[in-house]
Amino acid sequence: ADVLRFDLPALARARGGPLHVVGNLPYNISSAVLFLLADAAAGGHVRSATVTVQREVARRMVPRGKADRGILSACLGVYADAVRHFDLGPEEFDPP
């Protein structure tokens, strides 16, 4: 299924409450998926999301300095408590 066309509010209603989402997000659609999750969270349809993203996206989600701040960190700052837990090296993935 195409996550960008997925109806999270409908799934939350069918499941009887807010969702907990877990995923490994491809770089080319990471921001779009994160905005989708933030929108669903704002509507009360997503309670939490735990995602793996590339380091560059993580830096934009949870900026450590002004250079990394942008629309993504601003949006997540309003609708989420984004936390960067740890980095994964390329050796953690198969295939590399």
DSSP file (Angstrom, degrees, kcal/mol; ACC not computed):
  #  RESIDUE AA STRUCTURE BP1 BP2  ACC     N-H-->O    O-->H-N    N-H-->O    O-->H-N    TCO  KAPPA ALPHA  PHI   PSI    X-CA   Y-CA   Z-CA
    1    1 A A              0   0    0      0, 0.0     2,-0.8     0, 0.0     3,-0.1   0.000 360.0 360.0 360.0 147.4    0.0    0.0    0.0
    2    2 A D    >   -     0   0    0      1,-0.2     3,-2.0     3,-0.0     4,-0.5  -0.754 360.0-154.8 -84.3 110.7    1.1    3.5   -0.7
    3    3 A V  G >  S+     0   0    0     -2,-0.8     3,-0.8     1,-0.3    -1,-0.2   0.795  91.4  61.9 -59.3 -29.8    1.5    5.1    2.7
    4    4 A L  G 3  S+     0   0    0      1,-0.2    -1,-0.3    -3,-0.1    -2,-0.0   0.658 109.5  41.3 -73.1 -13.4    0.9    8.6    1.3
    5    5 A R  G <  S+     0   0    0     -3,-2.0    -1,-0.2     2,-0.0    -2,-0.2   0.364  89.3 118.4-108.8   1.6   -2.6    7.5    0.2
    6    6 A F    <   -     0   0    0     -3,-0.8     2,-1.2    -4,-0.5    -3,-0.0  -0.477  64.5-133.1 -74.8 137.7   -3.4    5.6    3.3
    7    7 A D     >  +     0   0    0     -2,-0.2     4,-2.0     1,-0.2     5,-0.2  -0.704  28.2 175.0 -94.4  86.9   -6.3    6.9    5.4
    8    8 A L  H  > S+     0   0    0     -2,-1.2     4,-2.7     1,-0.2     5,-0.2   0.891  77.7  54.3 -61.9 -42.1   -5.0    7.0    8.9
    9    9 A P  H  > S+     0   0    0      0, 0.0     4,-2.3     0, 0.0    -1,-0.2   0.907 109.0  49.0 -59.5 -40.0   -8.1    8.6   10.4
   10   10 A A  H  > S+     0   0    0      2,-0.2     4,-2.4     1,-0.2    -2,-0.2   0.910 111.9  48.6 -65.6 -41.2  -10.3    5.8    8.9
   11   11 A L  H  X S+     0   0    0     -4,-2.0     4,-2.2     2,-0.2    -1,-0.2   0.913 110.4  51.3 -64.7 -41.7   -8.0    3.1   10.3
   12   12 A A  H  X>S+     0   0    0     -4,-2.7     5,-2.4     1,-0.2     4,-0.8   0.910 111.3  47.8 -61.6 -41.9   -8.0    4.7   13.7
   13   13 A R  H ><5S+     0   0    0     -4,-2.3     3,-0.6     1,-0.2    -1,-0.2   0.919 112.0  49.5 -64.2 -42.4  -11.8    4.8   13.7
   14   14 A A  H 3<5S+     0   0    0     -4,-2.4    -2,-0.2     1,-0.2    -1,-0.2   0.839 112.8  47.5 -65.5 -32.8  -12.0    1.2   12.6
   15   15 A R  H 3<5S-     0   0    0     -4,-2.2    -1,-0.2     2,-0.2    -2,-0.2   0.537 116.2-115.3 -86.2  -7.8   -9.5    0.2   15.4
   16   16 A G  T <<5S+     0   0    0     -4,-0.8    -3,-0.2    -3,-0.6    -4,-0.1   0.662  78.4  10.7  86.2  16.1  -11.4    2.1   18.0
   17   17 A G  S   <S-     0   0    0     -5,-2.4    -2,-0.2    -6,-0.2    -1,-0.1  -0.960  99.1 -28.6 165.3-179.5   -8.8    4.8   18.9
   18   18 A P        -     0   0    0      0, 0.0    28,-0.3     0, 0.0     2,-0.2  -0.163  60.4-123.8 -59.3 148.6   -5.5    6.4   18.1
   19   19 A L  E     -a   46   0A   0     26,-2.5    28,-3.2   -11,-0.0    29,-1.5  -0.543   3.9-142.8 -93.5 155.8   -2.8    4.4   16.4
   20   20 A H  E     -a   48   0A   0     27,-0.2     2,-0.4    -2,-0.2    29,-0.2  -0.991  28.1-159.0-113.0 117.2    0.8    3.7   17.3
   21   21 A V  E     -a   49   0A   0     27,-2.9    29,-2.9    -2,-0.5     2,-0.4  -0.824  14.4-179.3-107.3 135.2    2.8    3.7   14.1
   22   22 A V  E     +a   50   0A   0     -2,-0.4     2,-0.3    27,-0.2    29,-0.2  -0.998  20.3 137.4-130.9 134.3    6.2    2.0   13.6
   23   23 A G  E     -a   51   0A   0     27,-2.0    29,-2.1    -2,-0.4     2,-0.6  -0.992  52.0-120.6-169.9 163.1    8.2    2.2   10.3
   24   24 A N  E     -a   52   0A   0     -2,-0.3    29,-0.2    27,-0.2    27,-0.1  -0.958  41.3-148.0-108.5 109.6   11.4    2.6    8.4
   25   25 A L        -     0   0    0     27,-2.4    29,-0.3    -2,-0.6     5,-0.1  -0.673   9.3-125.1 -91.9 128.7   10.8    5.6    6.1
   26   26 A P    >>  -     0   0    0      0, 0.0     3,-1.4     0, 0.0     4,-0.8  -0.428  24.4-122.3 -65.3 142.1   12.5    5.9    2.7
   27   27 A Y  G >4 S+     0   0    0      1,-0.3     3,-0.9     2,-0.2     4,-0.5   0.877 106.4  59.3 -53.5 -44.1   14.5    9.1    2.3
   28   28 A N  G 34 S+     0   0    0      1,-0.3    -1,-0.3     2,-0.1     4,-0.1   0.663 120.0  26.0 -68.6 -15.6   12.6   10.4   -0.7
   29   29 A I  G <> S+     0   0    0     -3,-1.4     4,-2.5     2,-0.1    -1,-0.3   0.280  88.5 108.1-126.2  10.1    9.2   10.4    1.1
   30   30 A S  H <X S+     0   0    0     -3,-0.9     4,-2.6    -4,-0.8     5,-0.2   0.932  82.8  44.6 -54.9 -52.0   10.3   10.8    4.8
   31   31 A S  H  > S+     0   0    0     -4,-0.5     4,-2.6     1,-0.2    -1,-0.2   0.917 112.9  51.2 -61.9 -43.5    9.1   14.4    5.2
   32   32 A A  H  > S+     0   0    0      1,-0.2     4,-2.1     2,-0.2    -1,-0.2   0.910 112.3  46.5 -61.0 -42.3    5.8   13.8    3.4
   33   33 A V  H  X S+     0   0    0     -4,-2.5     4,-2.6     2,-0.2    -1,-0.2   0.905 111.5  51.6 -66.7 -40.8    5.1   10.8    5.7
   34   34 A L  H  X S+     0   0    0     -4,-2.6     4,-2.4    -5,-0.2    -2,-0.2   0.890 110.1  48.7 -64.8 -38.5    6.1   12.8    8.8
   35   35 A F  H  X S+     0   0    0     -4,-2.6     4,-2.5     2,-0.2    -1,-0.2   0.902 110.9  51.6 -65.2 -40.0    3.7   15.6    7.8
   36   36 A L  H  X S+     0   0    0     -4,-2.1     4,-2.2    -5,-0.2    -2,-0.2   0.920 111.7  46.5 -60.3 -45.2    1.0   13.0    7.2
   37   37 A L  H  X S+     0   0    0     -4,-2.6     4,-2.6     2,-0.2    -2,-0.2   0.894 111.3  51.6 -65.5 -40.4    1.6   11.6   10.7
   38   38 A A  H  X S+     0   0    0     -4,-2.4     4,-2.4     2,-0.2    -2,-0.2   0.907 110.3  49.1 -63.0 -41.4    1.7   15.0   12.3
   39   39 A D  H  X S+     0   0    0     -4,-2.5     4,-1.3     2,-0.2    -2,-0.2   0.917 112.6  47.3 -63.6 -43.3   -1.6   15.9   10.6
   40   40 A A  H  <>S+     0   0    0     -4,-2.2     5,-3.0     1,-0.2     6,-0.7   0.873 111.8  51.2 -66.6 -36.2   -3.2   12.6   11.9
   41   41 A A  H ><5S+     0   0    0     -4,-2.6     3,-1.6     4,-0.3    -2,-0.2   0.898 105.8  54.8 -66.1 -40.2   -1.8   13.3   15.4
   42   42 A A  H 3<5S+     0   0    0     -4,-2.4    -1,-0.2     1,-0.3    -2,-0.2   0.827 108.2  50.1 -61.8 -31.1   -3.3   16.8   15.4
   43   43 A G  T 3<5S-     0   0    0     -4,-1.3    -1,-0.3    -5,-0.1    -2,-0.2   0.410 120.6-110.3 -86.9   2.1   -6.7   15.1   14.6
   44   44 A G  T < 5S+     0   0    0     -3,-1.6    -3,-0.2     2,-0.2    -2,-0.1   0.652  89.9 112.6  81.8  15.3   -6.3   12.7   17.4
   45   45 A H  S   <S+     0   0    0     -5,-3.0   -26,-2.5     1,-0.2     2,-0.4   0.649  70.9  47.9 -97.5 -17.5   -5.8    9.7   15.1
   46   46 A V  E     +a   19   0A   0     -6,-0.7    -2,-0.2   -28,-0.3    -1,-0.2  -0.992  53.8 179.2-125.5 126.0   -2.1    8.9   15.9
   47   47 A R  E    S-     0   0A   0    -28,-3.2     2,-0.3    -2,-0.4   -27,-0.2   0.827  71.0  -2.6 -91.2 -38.2   -0.9    8.7   19.5
   48   48 A S  E     -a   20   0A   0    -29,-1.5   -27,-2.9    32,-0.0     2,-0.4  -0.991  53.5-162.3-152.3 157.2    2.7    7.8   18.7
   49   49 A A  E     -a   21   0A   0     -2,-0.3     2,-0.5   -29,-0.2   -27,-0.2  -0.975   0.7-169.7-143.5 128.6    5.1    7.1   15.9
   50   50 A T  E     +a   22   0A   0    -29,-2.9   -27,-2.0    -2,-0.4     2,-0.3  -0.974  23.9 171.7-117.8 116.0    8.5    5.4   16.1
   51   51 A V  E     -a   23   0A   0     -2,-0.5     2,-0.5   -29,-0.2   -27,-0.2  -0.919  32.9-139.7-130.5 150.7   10.4    5.7   12.8
   52   52 A T  E     +a   24   0A   0    -29,-2.1   -27,-2.4    -2,-0.3     2,-0.3  -0.941  35.1 166.1-103.7 126.8   13.8    5.0   11.4
   53   53 A V        -     0   0    0     -2,-0.5   -26,-0.0   -29,-0.2     2,-0.0  -0.897  42.6 -83.2-134.6 164.2   15.0    7.8    9.0
   54   54 A Q    >>  -     0   0    0     -2,-0.3     4,-2.2   -29,-0.3     3,-0.8  -0.346  46.7-108.1 -66.1 153.2   18.3    8.8    7.5
   55   55 A R  H 3> S+     0   0    0      1,-0.3     4,-2.2     2,-0.2     5,-0.2   0.839 118.2  57.1 -52.8 -39.2   20.5   10.9    9.6
   56   56 A E  H 3> S+     0   0    0      1,-0.2     4,-1.3     2,-0.2    -1,-0.3   0.887 108.4  46.4 -62.5 -38.7   19.9   14.0    7.5
   57   57 A V  H <> S+     0   0    0     -3,-0.8     4,-2.2     2,-0.2    -1,-0.2   0.911 109.7  54.0 -69.5 -42.1   16.1   13.7    8.1
   58   58 A A  H  X S+     0   0    0     -4,-2.2     4,-2.6     1,-0.2    -2,-0.2   0.887 106.1  53.4 -58.8 -39.0   16.7   13.1   11.9
   59   59 A R  H  < S+     0   0    0     -4,-2.2    -1,-0.2     1,-0.2    -2,-0.2   0.855 110.6  46.4 -65.0 -34.3   18.7   16.3   12.0
   60   60 A R  H  < S+     0   0    0     -4,-1.3    13,-0.3    -3,-0.2    10,-0.3   0.812 113.0  50.1 -76.6 -29.4   15.9   18.2   10.4
   61   61 A M  H  < S+     0   0    0     -4,-2.2    -2,-0.2     1,-0.3    -3,-0.2   0.921 128.2  20.4 -71.5 -44.8   13.3   16.6   12.8
   62   62 A V  S  < S-     0   0    0     -4,-2.6    -1,-0.3    -5,-0.2    -2,-0.1  -0.752  87.9-160.3-127.2  80.9   15.3   17.4   15.9
   63   63 A P        -     0   0    0      0, 0.0    -3,-0.1     0, 0.0     3,-0.1  -0.331  17.0-166.0 -70.1 142.7   17.7   20.2   15.1
   64   64 A R  S    S+     0   0    0     -5,-0.2     2,-0.3     1,-0.1    -4,-0.1   0.541  75.8  16.4 -99.3 -12.1   20.7   20.9   17.3
   65   65 A G  S >> S-     0   0    0      1,-0.0     3,-1.1     0, 0.0     4,-0.5  -0.940  88.1 -93.3-152.4 171.7   21.4   24.3   15.8
   66   66 A K  G >4 S+     0   0    0     -2,-0.3     3,-1.0     1,-0.2    -1,-0.0   0.812 114.9  66.3 -60.8 -32.1   19.8   27.0   13.7
   67   67 A A  G 34 S+     0   0    0      1,-0.3    -1,-0.2     3,-0.0     0, 0.0   0.797 103.2  45.8 -63.6 -28.4   21.2   25.6   10.4
   68   68 A D  G <4 S+     0   0    0     -3,-1.1    -1,-0.3    -9,-0.1     5,-0.2   0.528  88.5 108.6 -92.7  -6.8   19.0   22.5   10.7
   69   69 A R    <<  +     0   0    0     -3,-1.0     2,-0.3    -4,-0.5    -8,-0.1  -0.418  40.3 126.8 -72.7 146.2   15.8   24.2   11.6
   70   70 A G  S  > S-     0   0    0    -10,-0.3     4,-2.2    -2,-0.1     5,-0.2  -0.926  71.8 -54.6-172.4-165.1   13.0   24.4    9.1
   71   71 A I  H  > S+     0   0    0     -2,-0.3     4,-2.6     1,-0.2     5,-0.2   0.844 126.3  55.4 -62.7 -35.5    9.4   23.6    8.4
   72   72 A L  H  > S+     0   0    0      2,-0.2     4,-2.7     1,-0.2     5,-0.2   0.951 110.9  42.3 -65.4 -49.0    9.7   20.0    9.4
   73   73 A S  H  > S+     0   0    0    -13,-0.3     4,-1.9    -5,-0.2    -1,-0.2   0.864 114.8  52.2 -66.5 -33.9   11.1   20.8   12.9
   74   74 A A  H  X S+     0   0    0     -4,-2.2     4,-1.1     2,-0.2    -2,-0.2   0.932 111.9  45.5 -65.8 -45.0    8.5   23.6   13.3
   75   75 A C  H >X S+     0   0    0     -4,-2.6     4,-2.2     1,-0.2     3,-0.7   0.939 115.4  45.8 -63.0 -48.1    5.6   21.3   12.4
   76   76 A L  H 3X S+     0   0    0     -4,-2.7     4,-2.3     1,-0.2     6,-0.2   0.829 106.3  61.1 -67.0 -29.8    6.9   18.5   14.7
   77   77 A G  H 3< S+     0   0    0     -4,-1.9    -1,-0.2    -5,-0.2    -2,-0.2   0.805 110.8  40.6 -64.1 -28.9    7.5   21.0   17.4
   78   78 A V  H << S+     0   0    0     -4,-1.1    -2,-0.2    -3,-0.7    -1,-0.2   0.872 128.8  26.5 -84.1 -41.4    3.8   21.9   17.4
   79   79 A Y  H  < S+     0   0    0     -4,-2.2     2,-0.3    -5,-0.1    -2,-0.2   0.462 120.8  30.3-106.7  -2.9    2.3   18.4   17.0
   80   80 A A     <  -     0   0    0     -4,-2.3     2,-0.6    -5,-0.2   -32,-0.0  -0.957  63.0-125.0-150.8 165.0    4.9   16.0   18.5
   81   81 A D        -     0   0    0     -2,-0.3     2,-0.2     2,-0.0    -4,-0.1  -0.767  42.1-163.1-110.1  80.2    7.6   15.5   21.0
   82   82 A A        -     0   0    0     -2,-0.6     2,-0.4    -6,-0.2    -2,-0.0  -0.462  10.1-177.5 -73.1 133.2   10.3   14.4   18.6
   83   83 A V        -     0   0    0     -2,-0.2     2,-0.8   -21,-0.0    -2,-0.0  -0.998  22.5-145.7-132.9 132.7   13.3   12.7   20.1
   84   84 A R        +     0   0    0     -2,-0.4     3,-0.1     1,-0.2    -2,-0.0  -0.879  21.8 178.6 -97.4 111.2   16.4   11.4   18.4
   85   85 A H        -     0   0    0     -2,-0.8     2,-0.3     1,-0.3    -1,-0.2   0.936  51.8 -32.5 -83.7 -48.5   17.4    8.3   20.2
   86   86 A F        -     0   0    0      2,-0.0     2,-0.3     0, 0.0    -1,-0.3  -0.986  53.8-105.0-166.1 165.6   20.5    6.9   18.5
   87   87 A D        -     0   0    0     -2,-0.3     2,-0.4    -3,-0.1   -33,-0.1  -0.770  24.0-149.8 -99.9 146.5   22.3    6.5   15.2
   88   88 A L        -     0   0    0     -2,-0.3   -33,-0.1     2,-0.0    -2,-0.0  -0.953  13.8-137.6-113.5 136.7   22.5    3.3   13.2
   89   89 A G    >   -     0   0    0     -2,-0.4     3,-2.1     1,-0.1     4,-0.2  -0.442  29.3-103.2 -86.8 165.8   25.5    2.6   11.0
   90   90 A P  G >  S+     0   0    0      0, 0.0     3,-1.6     0, 0.0    -1,-0.1   0.772 117.6  68.6 -60.6 -25.6   25.3    1.1    7.5
   91   91 A E  G 3  S+     0   0    0      1,-0.3    -3,-0.0     3,-0.0     0, 0.0   0.632  86.9  68.8 -68.7 -11.9   26.4   -2.3    8.9
   92   92 A E  G <  S+     0   0    0     -3,-2.1     2,-0.3     4,-0.1    -1,-0.3   0.558  90.8  75.9 -81.1  -8.3   23.0   -2.5   10.7
   93   93 A F  S <  S-     0   0    0     -3,-1.6     0, 0.0    -4,-0.2     0, 0.0  -0.825  75.9-128.9-112.1 144.3   21.2   -2.9    7.4
   94   94 A D  S    S+     0   0    0     -2,-0.3    -3,-0.0     1,-0.2    -2,-0.0  -0.955 101.0  29.8-135.1 114.9   20.9   -5.9    5.1
   95   95 A P              0   0    0      0, 0.0    -1,-0.2     0, 0.0    -4,-0.0   0.514 360.0 360.0 -75.7 157.0   21.5   -5.5    2.3
   96   96 A P              0   0    0      0, 0.0    -2,-0.1     0, 0.0    -4,-0.1   0.492 360.0 360.0 -65.9 360.0   24.0   -2.7    3.1
